[in-house]
Amino acid sequence: QDFTAPMRMGVLLEDITSASEYFTDTTNVVKIQFYRSTAEIDSLTIGQFLSRQGVFALEKADGSWEYMQGKDVEVQLDDSVHLTTLHRGIGGSGAAAHTAGARFVWLADAAYIPASSGWLGASLTHQATSFDESDDETTNDQTATYVGRSQTELAPAYLRLSRDGSNVLTATWVGRARFGNA
């Protein structure tokens, strides 16, 4: 599959600590340097922030990814970008600490590649070239095991157990889904 639009990708410049998925993180600053000097992102309005626009992925130490949002964006004199007022662990991705050097990907640029559940556990090989280059001989194949994180169900919330007078146990919960209704 060919992609023709440039991605906004970069690298984390300083470590950030873990934070709650349930509250806005106003402590950490995601400081990144884009790979391409022409890459830009804008601050979000409160409406955009609350409707989950402007989501980015930040690589965890184990190679998985945390999805986040940064409402406020500031470009520094050294062309680094600082994102603050963060939503962490979006989509059940799990909030985590991140170390300098972690990869950053702006997800609005990402293209969907359909994957079958039959591929779970299979090794998939990809080859990516730099934007506007197509020399297959100078790029390396990348192989990874498909684990299907998007197909993993989220844990239910607000579990409540009750027992009536005849010793019958009743459980209720609120289901959660990645997309749509639970």
Backbone as CSV, one residue per row, in Angstrom:
resi,resn,N_x,N_y,N_z,CA_x,CA_y,CA_z,C_x,C_y,C_z
1,GLN,0.851,-1.171,0.000,0.000,0.000,0.000,0.895,1.232,0.000
2,ASP,0.577,2.197,-0.850,1.359,3.429,-0.929,0.668,4.546,-0.166
3,PHE,1.463,5.373,0.486,0.967,6.539,1.212,1.655,7.762,0.636
4,THR,0.897,8.807,0.414,1.470,9.973,-0.257,1.547,11.212,0.624
5,ALA,1.013,11.175,1.824,1.047,12.347,2.700,2.157,12.189,3.733
6,PRO,2.860,13.277,4.053,3.923,13.182,5.068,3.324,13.029,6.468
7,MET,3.950,12.205,7.279,3.538,12.028,8.671,4.253,13.058,9.540
8,ARG,3.569,13.456,10.604,4.219,14.288,11.612,4.694,13.348,12.711
9,MET,5.992,13.100,12.678,6.619,12.179,13.625,7.839,12.855,14.232
10,GLY,8.212,12.376,15.410,9.373,12.954,16.053,9.848,12.094,17.198
11,VAL,10.601,12.724,18.086,11.219,12.014,19.201,11.015,12.828,20.481
12,LEU,10.789,12.121,21.591,10.633,12.743,22.901,11.995,13.208,23.394
13,LEU,12.085,14.450,23.842,13.367,15.025,24.247,13.696,14.818,25.718
14,GLU,12.674,14.722,26.582,12.897,14.563,28.021,11.927,13.531,28.573
15,ASP,12.350,12.818,29.609,11.486,11.836,30.267,10.214,12.504,30.771
16,ILE,9.113,11.732,30.788,7.897,12.182,31.469,7.427,11.050,32.386
17,THR,6.791,11.432,33.480,6.323,10.451,34.452,4.934,9.959,34.077
18,SER,4.536,8.861,34.685,3.190,8.339,34.486,2.190,9.283,35.155
19,ALA,0.950,9.187,34.736,-0.115,10.009,35.317,-1.430,9.257,35.179
20,SER,-2.458,9.756,35.815,-3.759,9.095,35.800,-4.431,9.202,34.434
21,GLU,-5.127,8.127,34.048,-5.944,8.148,32.835,-7.261,8.873,33.080
22,TYR,-7.604,9.101,34.336,-8.933,9.587,34.691,-8.991,11.081,34.964
23,PHE,-7.853,11.744,34.994,-7.804,13.183,35.248,-6.859,13.833,34.255
24,THR,-7.100,15.093,33.941,-6.219,15.825,33.047,-4.856,16.005,33.715
25,ASP,-3.807,15.676,32.984,-2.435,15.783,33.486,-1.931,17.199,33.209
26,THR,-1.810,17.988,34.267,-1.296,19.351,34.130,0.128,19.459,34.666
27,THR,0.750,18.326,34.986,2.099,18.305,35.541,3.156,18.094,34.470
28,ASN,2.957,17.103,33.608,3.957,16.743,32.613,3.918,17.662,31.395
29,VAL,5.060,17.770,30.740,5.189,18.474,29.463,5.820,17.486,28.484
30,VAL,5.114,17.216,27.381,5.666,16.355,26.334,6.489,17.251,25.422
31,LYS,7.817,17.103,25.506,8.734,17.927,24.718,9.264,17.074,23.574
32,ILE,8.936,17.472,22.346,9.326,16.666,21.186,10.084,17.504,20.166
33,GLN,10.813,16.808,19.341,11.461,17.402,18.174,10.968,16.624,16.971
34,PHE,10.333,17.318,16.018,9.872,16.657,14.809,11.062,16.258,13.946
35,TYR,10.916,15.162,13.206,11.958,14.738,12.270,12.073,15.719,11.104
36,ARG,10.942,16.255,10.661,10.941,17.220,9.548,10.741,18.625,10.126
37,SER,11.552,19.564,9.745,11.462,20.921,10.289,10.199,21.647,9.850
38,THR,9.524,21.155,8.820,8.304,21.813,8.330,7.048,21.308,9.038
39,ALA,7.158,20.315,9.900,5.989,19.761,10.584,5.479,20.747,11.633
40,GLU,4.157,20.889,11.714,3.531,21.791,12.673,2.271,21.153,13.227
41,ILE,1.929,21.491,14.466,0.629,21.149,15.034,0.134,22.373,15.791
42,ASP,-1.171,22.463,15.967,-1.781,23.610,16.621,-2.392,23.216,17.959
43,SER,-2.550,24.212,18.820,-3.277,24.003,20.064,-4.723,23.654,19.742
44,LEU,-5.384,22.995,20.685,-6.776,22.604,20.507,-7.689,23.546,21.277
45,THR,-8.881,23.759,20.758,-9.896,24.463,21.537,-10.398,23.498,22.602
46,ILE,-11.104,23.995,23.585,-11.631,23.107,24.618,-12.605,22.105,24.002
47,GLY,-13.373,22.521,23.001,-14.299,21.613,22.319,-13.561,20.491,21.603
48,GLN,-12.475,20.819,20.919,-11.670,19.800,20.236,-11.047,18.844,21.249
49,PHE,-10.556,19.400,22.349,-9.916,18.592,23.390,-10.908,17.593,23.989
50,LEU,-12.117,18.052,24.275,-13.112,17.185,24.891,-13.699,16.175,23.915
51,SER,-13.593,16.442,22.608,-14.108,15.485,21.619,-13.006,14.591,21.058
52,ARG,-11.870,14.532,21.750,-10.768,13.619,21.452,-10.109,13.854,20.098
53,GLN,-10.025,15.102,19.674,-9.255,15.416,18.472,-7.799,15.616,18.871
54,GLY,-6.913,15.589,17.906,-5.504,15.843,18.172,-4.825,14.757,18.979
55,VAL,-5.170,13.514,18.737,-4.567,12.405,19.486,-3.207,12.064,18.874
56,PHE,-2.250,11.792,19.742,-0.929,11.344,19.287,-0.535,10.088,20.057
57,ALA,0.433,9.384,19.527,0.939,8.167,20.170,2.368,8.411,20.618
58,LEU,2.677,7.940,21.820,4.028,8.032,22.370,4.459,6.633,22.778
59,GLU,5.616,6.215,22.277,6.093,4.858,22.478,6.459,4.598,23.938
60,LYS,6.039,3.422,24.430,6.399,2.981,25.776,7.696,2.168,25.708
61,ALA,8.290,1.926,26.861,9.553,1.182,26.921,9.435,-0.226,26.347
62,ASP,8.227,-0.849,26.435,8.054,-2.219,25.933,7.720,-2.270,24.446
63,GLY,7.700,-1.102,23.777,7.411,-1.055,22.345,5.950,-0.846,22.024
64,SER,5.066,-0.903,23.026,3.659,-0.572,22.795,3.514,0.950,22.850
65,TRP,2.300,1.446,22.714,2.090,2.887,22.583,1.021,3.382,23.535
66,GLU,1.231,4.567,24.095,0.193,5.270,24.853,-0.390,6.338,23.945
67,TYR,-1.725,6.394,23.894,-2.394,7.442,23.137,-2.710,8.592,24.081
68,MET,-2.413,9.811,23.630,-2.578,11.013,24.446,-3.121,12.155,23.597
69,GLN,-3.504,13.213,24.290,-3.795,14.502,23.661,-3.028,15.567,24.412
70,GLY,-2.622,16.610,23.706,-2.044,17.786,24.324,-2.847,18.998,23.871
71,LYS,-3.580,19.603,24.780,-4.440,20.733,24.408,-3.627,21.952,23.983
72,ASP,-2.585,22.245,24.723,-1.804,23.459,24.470,-0.465,23.108,23.834
73,VAL,-0.133,23.807,22.749,1.086,23.559,21.990,1.893,24.847,21.927
74,GLU,3.175,24.745,22.271,4.077,25.901,22.179,5.336,25.499,21.429
75,VAL,5.675,26.262,20.389,6.919,26.043,19.660,7.999,26.868,20.345
76,GLN,9.127,26.236,20.644,10.219,26.892,21.348,11.214,27.502,20.352
77,LEU,12.117,28.323,20.843,13.116,28.964,19.991,14.008,27.949,19.281
78,ASP,14.222,26.770,19.902,15.046,25.738,19.269,14.227,24.839,18.332
79,ASP,12.987,25.237,18.028,12.041,24.510,17.166,11.496,23.236,17.791
80,SER,11.796,22.981,19.061,11.133,21.870,19.735,9.694,22.291,20.018
81,VAL,8.830,21.313,20.265,7.411,21.570,20.508,7.063,21.024,21.879
82,HIS,6.368,21.845,22.682,5.945,21.436,24.021,4.431,21.295,24.030
83,LEU,3.937,20.118,24.440,2.507,19.865,24.561,2.168,19.752,26.042
84,THR,1.155,20.496,26.474,0.738,20.498,27.875,-0.775,20.342,27.949
85,THR,-1.289,20.238,29.179,-2.697,19.955,29.451,-3.068,18.672,28.712
86,LEU,-2.681,17.551,29.294,-2.702,16.259,28.611,-3.857,15.369,29.069
87,HIS,-4.453,14.661,28.127,-5.294,13.500,28.417,-4.416,12.284,28.174
88,ARG,-4.330,11.369,29.140,-3.407,10.239,29.074,-4.154,8.915,28.948
89,GLY,-3.513,7.934,28.339,-4.050,6.580,28.280,-5.357,6.445,27.516
90,ILE,-5.537,7.242,26.476,-6.782,7.238,25.710,-7.008,5.856,25.084
91,GLY,-8.268,5.462,25.024,-8.638,4.209,24.373,-8.133,2.977,25.090
92,GLY,-7.908,3.091,26.389,-7.426,1.945,27.142,-5.963,1.612,26.867
93,SER,-5.212,2.583,26.324,-3.810,2.327,25.985,-2.904,2.299,27.208
94,GLY,-3.388,2.781,28.336,-2.612,2.726,29.576,-1.596,3.834,29.691
95,ALA,-1.749,4.676,30.701,-0.788,5.746,30.960,0.495,5.139,31.519
96,ALA,1.630,5.653,31.078,2.923,5.104,31.500,3.968,6.214,31.534
97,ALA,5.083,5.919,32.184,6.242,6.815,32.102,6.901,6.596,30.741
98,HIS,7.515,7.639,30.208,8.189,7.552,28.907,9.584,8.147,29.049
99,THR,10.545,7.565,28.354,11.921,8.042,28.440,12.299,8.818,27.183
100,ALA,13.230,9.735,27.353,13.741,10.511,26.220,14.176,9.544,25.127
101,GLY,13.859,9.893,23.892,14.175,9.034,22.756,12.978,8.248,22.260
102,ALA,11.881,8.234,23.038,10.669,7.528,22.609,10.121,8.186,21.342
103,ARG,9.556,7.366,20.462,9.007,7.888,19.214,7.635,8.520,19.434
104,PHE,7.349,9.583,18.676,6.103,10.348,18.723,5.463,10.276,17.341
105,VAL,4.146,9.997,17.280,3.425,9.958,16.010,2.113,10.713,16.170
106,TRP,1.888,11.702,15.308,0.629,12.462,15.283,-0.387,11.620,14.514
107,LEU,-1.440,11.142,15.190,-2.322,10.138,14.607,-3.298,10.669,13.561
108,ALA,-3.502,11.983,13.489,-4.384,12.520,12.450,-3.841,12.224,11.058
109,ASP,-2.545,11.979,10.955,-1.911,11.679,9.669,-1.882,10.190,9.351
110,ALA,-2.213,9.371,10.326,-2.076,7.924,10.157,-3.102,7.381,9.169
111,ALA,-2.712,6.374,8.444,-3.605,5.694,7.501,-3.998,4.347,8.083
112,TYR,-5.226,3.982,7.869,-5.746,2.714,8.365,-5.337,1.588,7.431
113,ILE,-4.757,0.555,7.997,-4.420,-0.642,7.243,-5.241,-1.775,7.842
114,PRO,-6.209,-2.306,7.105,-7.049,-3.358,7.686,-6.238,-4.599,8.032
115,ALA,-6.558,-5.186,9.175,-5.873,-6.404,9.616,-6.933,-7.402,10.072
116,SER,-6.791,-8.601,9.663,-7.729,-9.668,9.987,-7.401,-10.268,11.351
117,SER,-8.434,-10.684,12.077,-8.185,-11.360,13.355,-7.452,-12.686,13.131
118,GLY,-7.497,-13.208,11.921,-6.753,-14.414,11.591,-5.247,-14.205,11.611
119,TRP,-4.813,-12.958,11.628,-3.388,-12.644,11.660,-2.829,-12.590,13.083
120,LEU,-3.684,-12.717,14.104,-3.207,-12.654,15.491,-2.068,-13.652,15.696
121,GLY,-0.967,-13.181,16.230,0.200,-14.013,16.484,1.105,-14.224,15.284
122,ALA,0.693,-13.725,14.103,1.504,-13.903,12.890,2.586,-12.824,12.813
123,SER,3.699,-13.151,12.177,4.757,-12.165,11.924,4.430,-11.436,10.628
124,LEU,4.328,-10.113,10.700,4.032,-9.290,9.534,5.259,-8.470,9.175
125,THR,5.565,-8.368,7.905,6.731,-7.621,7.446,6.274,-6.373,6.701
126,HIS,6.870,-5.235,7.055,6.553,-3.946,6.446,7.850,-3.312,5.971
127,GLN,7.721,-2.412,5.013,8.866,-1.637,4.566,8.398,-0.202,4.403
128,ALA,9.045,0.699,5.101,8.675,2.110,5.029,9.845,2.914,4.477
129,THR,9.547,3.823,3.575,10.570,4.720,3.040,10.288,6.122,3.532
130,SER,11.271,6.971,3.503,11.069,8.364,3.873,10.125,9.018,2.889
131,PHE,9.447,10.070,3.347,8.481,10.752,2.498,9.140,11.219,1.201
132,ASP,8.462,10.939,0.118,8.867,11.351,-1.227,10.112,10.613,-1.715
133,GLU,10.408,9.460,-1.133,11.502,8.621,-1.601,10.941,7.227,-1.835
134,SER,11.510,6.503,-2.773,10.959,5.178,-3.053,12.039,4.147,-3.349
135,ASP,13.217,4.324,-2.808,14.311,3.398,-3.071,14.186,2.172,-2.162
136,ASP,13.590,1.109,-2.678,13.382,-0.107,-1.893,14.693,-0.739,-1.448
137,GLU,15.788,-0.476,-2.149,17.060,-1.110,-1.814,17.735,-0.479,-0.603
138,THR,17.363,0.753,-0.240,18.024,1.417,0.886,17.200,1.364,2.165
139,THR,16.014,0.771,2.123,15.195,0.673,3.325,15.210,-0.759,3.850
140,ASN,15.076,-0.896,5.142,15.098,-2.209,5.778,13.686,-2.707,6.022
141,ASP,13.491,-4.008,5.857,12.221,-4.617,6.220,12.100,-4.609,7.736
142,GLN,10.894,-4.378,8.236,10.605,-4.426,9.661,9.583,-5.527,9.890
143,THR,9.877,-6.458,10.768,8.970,-7.554,11.071,8.519,-7.452,12.522
144,ALA,7.220,-7.597,12.743,6.662,-7.543,14.090,5.536,-8.562,14.194
145,THR,5.323,-9.072,15.385,4.222,-10.002,15.622,2.951,-9.204,15.835
146,TYR,1.916,-9.541,15.086,0.632,-8.846,15.201,-0.091,-9.344,16.451
147,VAL,-0.294,-8.435,17.431,-0.944,-8.811,18.683,-2.387,-8.330,18.764
148,GLY,-2.816,-7.495,17.821,-4.221,-7.081,17.756,-4.698,-6.304,18.960
149,ARG,-3.927,-5.318,19.404,-4.324,-4.544,20.588,-5.690,-3.901,20.418
150,SER,-6.034,-3.517,19.196,-7.335,-2.873,18.970,-8.478,-3.861,19.145
151,GLN,-8.189,-5.148,19.164,-9.232,-6.160,19.310,-9.366,-6.645,20.749
152,THR,-8.592,-6.079,21.651,-8.670,-6.441,23.061,-9.772,-5.614,23.714
153,GLU,-10.681,-6.285,24.391,-11.793,-5.584,25.038,-11.314,-4.813,26.264
154,LEU,-11.962,-3.696,26.530,-11.670,-2.922,27.729,-12.374,-3.551,28.923
155,ALA,-11.781,-3.417,30.092,-12.387,-3.942,31.311,-13.661,-3.167,31.632
156,PRO,-14.674,-3.813,32.194,-15.896,-3.095,32.573,-15.602,-2.123,33.715
157,ALA,-16.497,-1.177,33.885,-16.340,-0.169,34.937,-17.532,-0.231,35.892
158,TYR,-17.359,0.309,37.064,-18.428,0.446,38.052,-19.095,-0.887,38.372
159,LEU,-18.302,-1.886,38.697,-18.818,-3.192,39.082,-19.511,-3.070,40.432
160,ARG,-20.723,-3.636,40.528,-21.472,-3.600,41.776,-22.053,-4.989,42.030
161,LEU,-21.802,-5.504,43.216,-22.333,-6.802,43.621,-23.326,-6.598,44.747
162,SER,-24.417,-7.352,44.690,-25.398,-7.294,45.782,-25.943,-8.704,46.018
163,ARG,-26.356,-8.963,47.252,-26.913,-10.263,47.618,-28.274,-10.004,48.249
164,ASP,-29.285,-10.734,47.779,-30.624,-10.549,48.337,-30.828,-11.497,49.527
165,GLY,-32.018,-11.462,50.087,-32.332,-12.252,51.285,-32.246,-13.749,51.074
166,SER,-32.403,-14.218,49.836,-32.320,-15.668,49.588,-30.919,-16.077,49.135
167,ASN,-29.936,-15.201,49.381,-28.529,-15.480,49.123,-28.188,-15.565,47.629
168,VAL,-28.946,-14.830,46.790,-28.660,-14.766,45.356,-27.764,-13.557,45.103
169,LEU,-26.648,-13.809,44.476,-25.683,-12.758,44.175,-25.995,-12.164,42.799
170,THR,-26.101,-10.838,42.729,-26.374,-10.143,41.473,-25.238,-9.179,41.186
171,ALA,-24.749,-9.201,39.952,-23.665,-8.300,39.541,-24.174,-7.367,38.446
172,THR,-23.812,-6.092,38.544,-24.095,-5.120,37.485,-22.806,-4.368,37.188
173,TRP,-22.667,-3.876,35.951,-21.488,-3.123,35.549,-21.829,-2.273,34.347
174,VAL,-20.944,-1.350,34.053,-21.050,-0.520,32.866,-19.988,-1.015,31.896
175,GLY,-20.418,-1.448,30.722,-19.477,-1.912,29.714,-18.744,-0.742,29.083
176,ARG,-17.564,-1.001,28.569,-16.795,0.027,27.864,-16.381,-0.528,26.517
177,ALA,-16.342,0.342,25.517,-15.947,-0.080,24.180,-14.973,0.924,23.596
178,ARG,-14.124,0.469,22.698,-13.171,1.374,22.055,-13.880,2.312,21.081
179,PHE,-14.868,1.796,20.404,-15.638,2.606,19.452,-17.104,2.241,19.613
180,GLY,-17.986,3.224,19.610,-19.422,2.945,19.704,-19.839,2.567,21.093
181,ASN,-20.946,1.858,21.192,-21.513,1.486,22.477,-20.980,0.151,22.952
182,ALA,-20.958,-0.004,24.272,-20.498,-1.273,24.858,-21.588,-2.316,24.795
